[in-house]
Amino acid sequence: MNSAHHKIIQYLSEARAGENALVRVLQSQIAVTPTGSYRSALDKHLNETRRHRARIDDRLRELDAGANPIMVAVGFWEDVVGQALALGTTPLHLLRGSGGEEKVLKNAKDACATEALEIATYTALERLARAVGDDQTAELAESIRSEEQAMLERVLREIPKLTDAVVGADVNGNGSYDIATTGAGEAVREAGEATRRAARKTTAATRRTARQARKIPGVAQVEGEIKGAVAGEDDLAIANYDSLNVDEISGRLTHVSQIDLAKIDAYERRHENRTTILSRITSLRGDEPWAGYDELTASEIQTVLAGGDEDLVRRARTYERSHKNRAGVMRVAERELASA
């Protein structure tokens, strides 16, 4: 697979992840939108979004994206991130704002931002595809972008009417919004059931894909951030986290992996948001000596280092000094460097 082919698949995968997440977001917005022209626009765009996703899937199959294990892993985690964001924001779409009219208006403003991002995504994809001579992908991107632009224009036309509804409800006291008629309760139950179904479908094959994905630089940190966004104290690598003071936590951060650093970072930001701890995490977060390093035991690392590349050994030694500082790993690293 040449670099142009690889880049096309990357951009298509990113676009697909966006469409996949948007399906859930649109469903949650529709759930709190009363019957009318704006809800009709959302219903129409939900169907378009599902078609976009299917068309991108078809193009990825045509490009044989599944034959590249790295792209499979990247696609897996893009979908994980997208779905986590979408499921995580569903309650916000259902509950935000002081009244129903304002909920709908804020969701519409979010929709404008989402459509702008989609337009930028497909503009970039089309430009890339034209530059490398992939006219079929370019035409696909152009076609989808035109529908995203039409949706943005449609939402912008709805903003004045939705704002007038907020004025009528929150300023003049003439609200008419009735959440019981929008299906929001059903949407909450469906979102919860979707999450439970996803959890039940976590199979050994999925876990193997996750382990494979972690071997791509940066993916482990993304996984940690996702898990940290919903983690409880018992899910953290540092036991009794909530009962420890700043110094105690900071002293133990050096012994955890990059994925656990990312998880703790997300957890800390959700709770105490202490600058000292967050700064310490930032100083420790970085690239592993090689992708998947933190997944290995000390003995496995020593085996890799024995007779290894000098630059690789130096990177491992530097990383170990800042993190776990395991005596066996350091001993092998020093020995290899002395004999280099």
Secondary structure, DSSP 8 states (H G I E B T S, - for coil): --HHHHHHHHHHHHHHHHHHHHHHHHHHHHHTS-SSHHHHHHHHHHHHHHHHHHHHHHHHHHTTGGG-HHHHHHHHHHHHHHHHHHHHHHHHHHH-SSSHHHHHHHHHHHHHHHHHHHHHHHHHHHHHHHHTT-HHHHHHHHHHHHHHHHHHHHHHHHHHHHHHHHIIIIISS-----GGGTTHHHHHHHHHHHHHHHHHT--HHHHHHHHHHHTSTTHHHHHHHHHHHH--GGGSSSTTGGGS-HHHHHHHGGGS-HHHHHHHHHHHHHTT--HHHHHHHHHH----SSTTGGGS-HHHHHHHHTT--HHHHHHHHHHHHHTT--HHHHHHHHHHHHH-
